[in-house]
Amino acid sequence: MTQDEIIRLAEEAGVHEGGKENWVAGNRWEAFAKLVAARTWVGLTLEQYVAINCSCLTVDQATCSTERQLKENNT
């Protein structure tokens, strides 16, 4: 996700009113957008995917396990 996309989402969410033209260079929201844009998403490895699917009996368990593993991979 690019910095501009993050800023657009923030505007849509009402985090910053007034549009992108009111985003002063160096303000905290712009700095936040830069940090988020710089992060690289880490997905599941094949081994993690197989382990989750082999250890879960229900879709709900698999969903929770997948969410937990993705959070761990991305923190």
Phi and psi restraints in degrees (range 20) as a CNS / XPLOR table:
assign (resid 1 and name C) (resid 2 and name N)
       (resid 2 and name CA) (resid 2 and name C) 1.0 -84.5 20.0 2
assign (resid 2 and name N) (resid 2 and name CA)
       (resid 2 and name C) (resid 3 and name N) 1.0 164.8 20.0 2
assign (resid 2 and name C) (resid 3 and name N)
       (resid 3 and name CA) (resid 3 and name C) 1.0 -59.3 20.0 2
assign (resid 3 and name N) (resid 3 and name CA)
       (resid 3 and name C) (resid 4 and name N) 1.0 -42.1 20.0 2
assign (resid 3 and name C) (resid 4 and name N)
       (resid 4 and name CA) (resid 4 and name C) 1.0 -63.1 20.0 2
assign (resid 4 and name N) (resid 4 and name CA)
       (resid 4 and name C) (resid 5 and name N) 1.0 -38.5 20.0 2
assign (resid 4 and name C) (resid 5 and name N)
       (resid 5 and name CA) (resid 5 and name C) 1.0 -65.6 20.0 2
assign (resid 5 and name N) (resid 5 and name CA)
       (resid 5 and name C) (resid 6 and name N) 1.0 -39.5 20.0 2
assign (resid 5 and name C) (resid 6 and name N)
       (resid 6 and name CA) (resid 6 and name C) 1.0 -65.6 20.0 2
assign (resid 6 and name N) (resid 6 and name CA)
       (resid 6 and name C) (resid 7 and name N) 1.0 -43.2 20.0 2
assign (resid 6 and name C) (resid 7 and name N)
       (resid 7 and name CA) (resid 7 and name C) 1.0 -62.3 20.0 2
assign (resid 7 and name N) (resid 7 and name CA)
       (resid 7 and name C) (resid 8 and name N) 1.0 -42.1 20.0 2
assign (resid 7 and name C) (resid 8 and name N)
       (resid 8 and name CA) (resid 8 and name C) 1.0 -61.4 20.0 2
assign (resid 8 and name N) (resid 8 and name CA)
       (resid 8 and name C) (resid 9 and name N) 1.0 -43.8 20.0 2
assign (resid 8 and name C) (resid 9 and name N)
       (resid 9 and name CA) (resid 9 and name C) 1.0 -63.6 20.0 2
assign (resid 9 and name N) (resid 9 and name CA)
       (resid 9 and name C) (resid 10 and name N) 1.0 -39.2 20.0 2
assign (resid 9 and name C) (resid 10 and name N)
       (resid 10 and name CA) (resid 10 and name C) 1.0 -63.4 20.0 2
assign (resid 10 and name N) (resid 10 and name CA)
       (resid 10 and name C) (resid 11 and name N) 1.0 -41.7 20.0 2
assign (resid 10 and name C) (resid 11 and name N)
       (resid 11 and name CA) (resid 11 and name C) 1.0 -63.5 20.0 2
assign (resid 11 and name N) (resid 11 and name CA)
       (resid 11 and name C) (resid 12 and name N) 1.0 -44.2 20.0 2
assign (resid 11 and name C) (resid 12 and name N)
       (resid 12 and name CA) (resid 12 and name C) 1.0 -62.8 20.0 2
assign (resid 12 and name N) (resid 12 and name CA)
       (resid 12 and name C) (resid 13 and name N) 1.0 -34.5 20.0 2
assign (resid 12 and name C) (resid 13 and name N)
       (resid 13 and name CA) (resid 13 and name C) 1.0 -79.4 20.0 2
assign (resid 13 and name N) (resid 13 and name CA)
       (resid 13 and name C) (resid 14 and name N) 1.0 -7.5 20.0 2
assign (resid 13 and name C) (resid 14 and name N)
       (resid 14 and name CA) (resid 14 and name C) 1.0 82.4 20.0 2
assign (resid 14 and name N) (resid 14 and name CA)
       (resid 14 and name C) (resid 15 and name N) 1.0 14.6 20.0 2
assign (resid 14 and name C) (resid 15 and name N)
       (resid 15 and name CA) (resid 15 and name C) 1.0 -67.4 20.0 2
assign (resid 15 and name N) (resid 15 and name CA)
       (resid 15 and name C) (resid 16 and name N) 1.0 -35.1 20.0 2
assign (resid 15 and name C) (resid 16 and name N)
       (resid 16 and name CA) (resid 16 and name C) 1.0 -139.1 20.0 2
assign (resid 16 and name N) (resid 16 and name CA)
       (resid 16 and name C) (resid 17 and name N) 1.0 116.7 20.0 2
assign (resid 16 and name C) (resid 17 and name N)
       (resid 17 and name CA) (resid 17 and name C) 1.0 -90.4 20.0 2
assign (resid 17 and name N) (resid 17 and name CA)
       (resid 17 and name C) (resid 18 and name N) 1.0 152.0 20.0 2
assign (resid 17 and name C) (resid 18 and name N)
       (resid 18 and name CA) (resid 18 and name C) 1.0 107.9 20.0 2
assign (resid 18 and name N) (resid 18 and name CA)
       (resid 18 and name C) (resid 19 and name N) 1.0 -4.5 20.0 2
assign (resid 18 and name C) (resid 19 and name N)
       (resid 19 and name CA) (resid 19 and name C) 1.0 85.3 20.0 2
assign (resid 19 and name N) (resid 19 and name CA)
       (resid 19 and name C) (resid 20 and name N) 1.0 168.1 20.0 2
assign (resid 19 and name C) (resid 20 and name N)
       (resid 20 and name CA) (resid 20 and name C) 1.0 -60.8 20.0 2
assign (resid 20 and name N) (resid 20 and name CA)
       (resid 20 and name C) (resid 21 and name N) 1.0 -31.5 20.0 2
assign (resid 20 and name C) (resid 21 and name N)
       (resid 21 and name CA) (resid 21 and name C) 1.0 -62.9 20.0 2
assign (resid 21 and name N) (resid 21 and name CA)
       (resid 21 and name C) (resid 22 and name N) 1.0 -18.7 20.0 2
assign (resid 21 and name C) (resid 22 and name N)
       (resid 22 and name CA) (resid 22 and name C) 1.0 -91.1 20.0 2
assign (resid 22 and name N) (resid 22 and name CA)
       (resid 22 and name C) (resid 23 and name N) 1.0 3.1 20.0 2
assign (resid 22 and name C) (resid 23 and name N)
       (resid 23 and name CA) (resid 23 and name C) 1.0 -83.3 20.0 2
assign (resid 23 and name N) (resid 23 and name CA)
       (resid 23 and name C) (resid 24 and name N) 1.0 101.3 20.0 2
assign (resid 23 and name C) (resid 24 and name N)
       (resid 24 and name CA) (resid 24 and name C) 1.0 -74.4 20.0 2
assign (resid 24 and name N) (resid 24 and name CA)
       (resid 24 and name C) (resid 25 and name N) 1.0 135.0 20.0 2
assign (resid 24 and name C) (resid 25 and name N)
       (resid 25 and name CA) (resid 25 and name C) 1.0 -55.0 20.0 2
assign (resid 25 and name N) (resid 25 and name CA)
       (resid 25 and name C) (resid 26 and name N) 1.0 129.7 20.0 2
assign (resid 25 and name C) (resid 26 and name N)
       (resid 26 and name CA) (resid 26 and name C) 1.0 91.8 20.0 2
assign (resid 26 and name N) (resid 26 and name CA)
       (resid 26 and name C) (resid 27 and name N) 1.0 -3.6 20.0 2
assign (resid 26 and name C) (resid 27 and name N)
       (resid 27 and name CA) (resid 27 and name C) 1.0 -73.9 20.0 2
assign (resid 27 and name N) (resid 27 and name CA)
       (resid 27 and name C) (resid 28 and name N) 1.0 165.7 20.0 2
assign (resid 27 and name C) (resid 28 and name N)
       (resid 28 and name CA) (resid 28 and name C) 1.0 -63.2 20.0 2
assign (resid 28 and name N) (resid 28 and name CA)
       (resid 28 and name C) (resid 29 and name N) 1.0 -36.3 20.0 2
assign (resid 28 and name C) (resid 29 and name N)
       (resid 29 and name CA) (resid 29 and name C) 1.0 -67.9 20.0 2
assign (resid 29 and name N) (resid 29 and name CA)
       (resid 29 and name C) (resid 30 and name N) 1.0 -39.5 20.0 2
assign (resid 29 and name C) (resid 30 and name N)
       (resid 30 and name CA) (resid 30 and name C) 1.0 -65.8 20.0 2
assign (resid 30 and name N) (resid 30 and name CA)
       (resid 30 and name C) (resid 31 and name N) 1.0 -40.6 20.0 2
assign (resid 30 and name C) (resid 31 and name N)
       (resid 31 and name CA) (resid 31 and name C) 1.0 -62.4 20.0 2
assign (resid 31 and name N) (resid 31 and name CA)
       (resid 31 and name C) (resid 32 and name N) 1.0 -41.5 20.0 2
assign (resid 31 and name C) (resid 32 and name N)
       (resid 32 and name CA) (resid 32 and name C) 1.0 -61.3 20.0 2
assign (resid 32 and name N) (resid 32 and name CA)
       (resid 32 and name C) (resid 33 and name N) 1.0 -45.4 20.0 2
assign (resid 32 and name C) (resid 33 and name N)
       (resid 33 and name CA) (resid 33 and name C) 1.0 -60.4 20.0 2
assign (resid 33 and name N) (resid 33 and name CA)
       (resid 33 and name C) (resid 34 and name N) 1.0 -39.0 20.0 2
assign (resid 33 and name C) (resid 34 and name N)
       (resid 34 and name CA) (resid 34 and name C) 1.0 -64.9 20.0 2
assign (resid 34 and name N) (resid 34 and name CA)
       (resid 34 and name C) (resid 35 and name N) 1.0 -41.2 20.0 2
assign (resid 34 and name C) (resid 35 and name N)
       (resid 35 and name CA) (resid 35 and name C) 1.0 -63.8 20.0 2
assign (resid 35 and name N) (resid 35 and name CA)
       (resid 35 and name C) (resid 36 and name N) 1.0 -44.3 20.0 2
assign (resid 35 and name C) (resid 36 and name N)
       (resid 36 and name CA) (resid 36 and name C) 1.0 -65.7 20.0 2
assign (resid 36 and name N) (resid 36 and name CA)
       (resid 36 and name C) (resid 37 and name N) 1.0 -42.6 20.0 2
assign (resid 36 and name C) (resid 37 and name N)
       (resid 37 and name CA) (resid 37 and name C) 1.0 -64.0 20.0 2
assign (resid 37 and name N) (resid 37 and name CA)
       (resid 37 and name C) (resid 38 and name N) 1.0 -29.4 20.0 2
assign (resid 37 and name C) (resid 38 and name N)
       (resid 38 and name CA) (resid 38 and name C) 1.0 -79.7 20.0 2
assign (resid 38 and name N) (resid 38 and name CA)
       (resid 38 and name C) (resid 39 and name N) 1.0 -17.2 20.0 2
assign (resid 38 and name C) (resid 39 and name N)
       (resid 39 and name CA) (resid 39 and name C) 1.0 -70.9 20.0 2
assign (resid 39 and name N) (resid 39 and name CA)
       (resid 39 and name C) (resid 40 and name N) 1.0 141.9 20.0 2
assign (resid 39 and name C) (resid 40 and name N)
       (resid 40 and name CA) (resid 40 and name C) 1.0 -103.9 20.0 2
assign (resid 40 and name N) (resid 40 and name CA)
       (resid 40 and name C) (resid 41 and name N) 1.0 126.6 20.0 2
assign (resid 40 and name C) (resid 41 and name N)
       (resid 41 and name CA) (resid 41 and name C) 1.0 -70.7 20.0 2
assign (resid 41 and name N) (resid 41 and name CA)
       (resid 41 and name C) (resid 42 and name N) 1.0 134.1 20.0 2
assign (resid 41 and name C) (resid 42 and name N)
       (resid 42 and name CA) (resid 42 and name C) 1.0 -113.1 20.0 2
assign (resid 42 and name N) (resid 42 and name CA)
       (resid 42 and name C) (resid 43 and name N) 1.0 116.1 20.0 2
assign (resid 42 and name C) (resid 43 and name N)
       (resid 43 and name CA) (resid 43 and name C) 1.0 -87.9 20.0 2
assign (resid 43 and name N) (resid 43 and name CA)
       (resid 43 and name C) (resid 44 and name N) 1.0 -165.6 20.0 2
assign (resid 43 and name C) (resid 44 and name N)
       (resid 44 and name CA) (resid 44 and name C) 1.0 -86.7 20.0 2
assign (resid 44 and name N) (resid 44 and name CA)
       (resid 44 and name C) (resid 45 and name N) 1.0 143.7 20.0 2
assign (resid 44 and name C) (resid 45 and name N)
       (resid 45 and name CA) (resid 45 and name C) 1.0 -79.5 20.0 2
assign (resid 45 and name N) (resid 45 and name CA)
       (resid 45 and name C) (resid 46 and name N) 1.0 166.4 20.0 2
assign (resid 45 and name C) (resid 46 and name N)
       (resid 46 and name CA) (resid 46 and name C) 1.0 -60.6 20.0 2
assign (resid 46 and name N) (resid 46 and name CA)
       (resid 46 and name C) (resid 47 and name N) 1.0 -39.1 20.0 2
assign (resid 46 and name C) (resid 47 and name N)
       (resid 47 and name CA) (resid 47 and name C) 1.0 -63.9 20.0 2
assign (resid 47 and name N) (resid 47 and name CA)
       (resid 47 and name C) (resid 48 and name N) 1.0 -41.7 20.0 2
assign (resid 47 and name C) (resid 48 and name N)
       (resid 48 and name CA) (resid 48 and name C) 1.0 -65.3 20.0 2
assign (resid 48 and name N) (resid 48 and name CA)
       (resid 48 and name C) (resid 49 and name N) 1.0 -42.8 20.0 2
assign (resid 48 and name C) (resid 49 and name N)
       (resid 49 and name CA) (resid 49 and name C) 1.0 -60.1 20.0 2
assign (resid 49 and name N) (resid 49 and name CA)
       (resid 49 and name C) (resid 50 and name N) 1.0 -47.8 20.0 2
assign (resid 49 and name C) (resid 50 and name N)
       (resid 50 and name CA) (resid 50 and name C) 1.0 -64.0 20.0 2
assign (resid 50 and name N) (resid 50 and name CA)
       (resid 50 and name C) (resid 51 and name N) 1.0 -44.1 20.0 2
assign (resid 50 and name C) (resid 51 and name N)
       (resid 51 and name CA) (resid 51 and name C) 1.0 -60.3 20.0 2
assign (resid 51 and name N) (resid 51 and name CA)
       (resid 51 and name C) (resid 52 and name N) 1.0 -43.3 20.0 2
assign (resid 51 and name C) (resid 52 and name N)
       (resid 52 and name CA) (resid 52 and name C) 1.0 -63.8 20.0 2
assign (resid 52 and name N) (resid 52 and name CA)
       (resid 52 and name C) (resid 53 and name N) 1.0 -47.3 20.0 2
assign (resid 52 and name C) (resid 53 and name N)
       (resid 53 and name CA) (resid 53 and name C) 1.0 -70.4 20.0 2
assign (resid 53 and name N) (resid 53 and name CA)
       (resid 53 and name C) (resid 54 and name N) 1.0 -27.8 20.0 2
assign (resid 53 and name C) (resid 54 and name N)
       (resid 54 and name CA) (resid 54 and name C) 1.0 -81.1 20.0 2
assign (resid 54 and name N) (resid 54 and name CA)
       (resid 54 and name C) (resid 55 and name N) 1.0 -23.8 20.0 2
assign (resid 54 and name C) (resid 55 and name N)
       (resid 55 and name CA) (resid 55 and name C) 1.0 -96.8 20.0 2
assign (resid 55 and name N) (resid 55 and name CA)
       (resid 55 and name C) (resid 56 and name N) 1.0 -8.0 20.0 2
assign (resid 55 and name C) (resid 56 and name N)
       (resid 56 and name CA) (resid 56 and name C) 1.0 -106.7 20.0 2
assign (resid 56 and name N) (resid 56 and name CA)
       (resid 56 and name C) (resid 57 and name N) 1.0 135.6 20.0 2
assign (resid 56 and name C) (resid 57 and name N)
       (resid 57 and name CA) (resid 57 and name C) 1.0 -92.1 20.0 2
assign (resid 57 and name N) (resid 57 and name CA)
       (resid 57 and name C) (resid 58 and name N) 1.0 -22.6 20.0 2
assign (resid 57 and name C) (resid 58 and name N)
       (resid 58 and name CA) (resid 58 and name C) 1.0 -128.9 20.0 2
assign (resid 58 and name N) (resid 58 and name CA)
       (resid 58 and name C) (resid 59 and name N) 1.0 164.3 20.0 2
assign (resid 58 and name C) (resid 59 and name N)
       (resid 59 and name CA) (resid 59 and name C) 1.0 -63.8 20.0 2
assign (resid 59 and name N) (resid 59 and name CA)
       (resid 59 and name C) (resid 60 and name N) 1.0 -38.4 20.0 2
assign (resid 59 and name C) (resid 60 and name N)
       (resid 60 and name CA) (resid 60 and name C) 1.0 -61.6 20.0 2
assign (resid 60 and name N) (resid 60 and name CA)
       (resid 60 and name C) (resid 61 and name N) 1.0 -43.1 20.0 2
assign (resid 60 and name C) (resid 61 and name N)
       (resid 61 and name CA) (resid 61 and name C) 1.0 -62.7 20.0 2
assign (resid 61 and name N) (resid 61 and name CA)
       (resid 61 and name C) (resid 62 and name N) 1.0 -43.6 20.0 2
assign (resid 61 and name C) (resid 62 and name N)
       (resid 62 and name CA) (resid 62 and name C) 1.0 -63.8 20.0 2
assign (resid 62 and name N) (resid 62 and name CA)
       (resid 62 and name C) (resid 63 and name N) 1.0 -40.1 20.0 2
assign (resid 62 and name C) (resid 63 and name N)
       (resid 63 and name CA) (resid 63 and name C) 1.0 -63.1 20.0 2
assign (resid 63 and name N) (resid 63 and name CA)
       (resid 63 and name C) (resid 64 and name N) 1.0 -46.9 20.0 2
assign (resid 63 and name C) (resid 64 and name N)
       (resid 64 and name CA) (resid 64 and name C) 1.0 -64.0 20.0 2
assign (resid 64 and name N) (resid 64 and name CA)
       (resid 64 and name C) (resid 65 and name N) 1.0 -42.2 20.0 2
assign (resid 64 and name C) (resid 65 and name N)
       (resid 65 and name CA) (resid 65 and name C) 1.0 -65.6 20.0 2
assign (resid 65 and name N) (resid 65 and name CA)
       (resid 65 and name C) (resid 66 and name N) 1.0 -40.2 20.0 2
assign (resid 65 and name C) (resid 66 and name N)
       (resid 66 and name CA) (resid 66 and name C) 1.0 -64.2 20.0 2
assign (resid 66 and name N) (resid 66 and name CA)
       (resid 66 and name C) (resid 67 and name N) 1.0 -46.1 20.0 2
assign (resid 66 and name C) (resid 67 and name N)
       (resid 67 and name CA) (resid 67 and name C) 1.0 -60.1 20.0 2
assign (resid 67 and name N) (resid 67 and name CA)
       (resid 67 and name C) (resid 68 and name N) 1.0 -45.3 20.0 2
assign (resid 67 and name C) (resid 68 and name N)
       (resid 68 and name CA) (resid 68 and name C) 1.0 -61.6 20.0 2
assign (resid 68 and name N) (resid 68 and name CA)
       (resid 68 and name C) (resid 69 and name N) 1.0 -43.7 20.0 2
assign (resid 68 and name C) (resid 69 and name N)
       (resid 69 and name CA) (resid 69 and name C) 1.0 -67.6 20.0 2
assign (resid 69 and name N) (resid 69 and name CA)
       (resid 69 and name C) (resid 70 and name N) 1.0 -39.9 20.0 2
assign (resid 69 and name C) (resid 70 and name N)
       (resid 70 and name CA) (resid 70 and name C) 1.0 -64.9 20.0 2
assign (resid 70 and name N) (resid 70 and name CA)
       (resid 70 and name C) (resid 71 and name N) 1.0 -40.0 20.0 2
assign (resid 70 and name C) (resid 71 and name N)
       (resid 71 and name CA) (resid 71 and name C) 1.0 -62.0 20.0 2
assign (resid 71 and name N) (resid 71 and name CA)
       (resid 71 and name C) (resid 72 and name N) 1.0 -42.8 20.0 2
assign (resid 71 and name C) (resid 72 and name N)
       (resid 72 and name CA) (resid 72 and name C) 1.0 -63.6 20.0 2
assign (resid 72 and name N) (resid 72 and name CA)
       (resid 72 and name C) (resid 73 and name N) 1.0 -41.8 20.0 2
assign (resid 72 and name C) (resid 73 and name N)
       (resid 73 and name CA) (resid 73 and name C) 1.0 -65.6 20.0 2
assign (resid 73 and name N) (resid 73 and name CA)
       (resid 73 and name C) (resid 74 and name N) 1.0 -26.0 20.0 2
assign (resid 73 and name C) (resid 74 and name N)
       (resid 74 and name CA) (resid 74 and name C) 1.0 -112.2 20.0 2
assign (resid 74 and name N) (resid 74 and name CA)
       (resid 74 and name C) (resid 75 and name N) 1.0 20.2 20.0 2
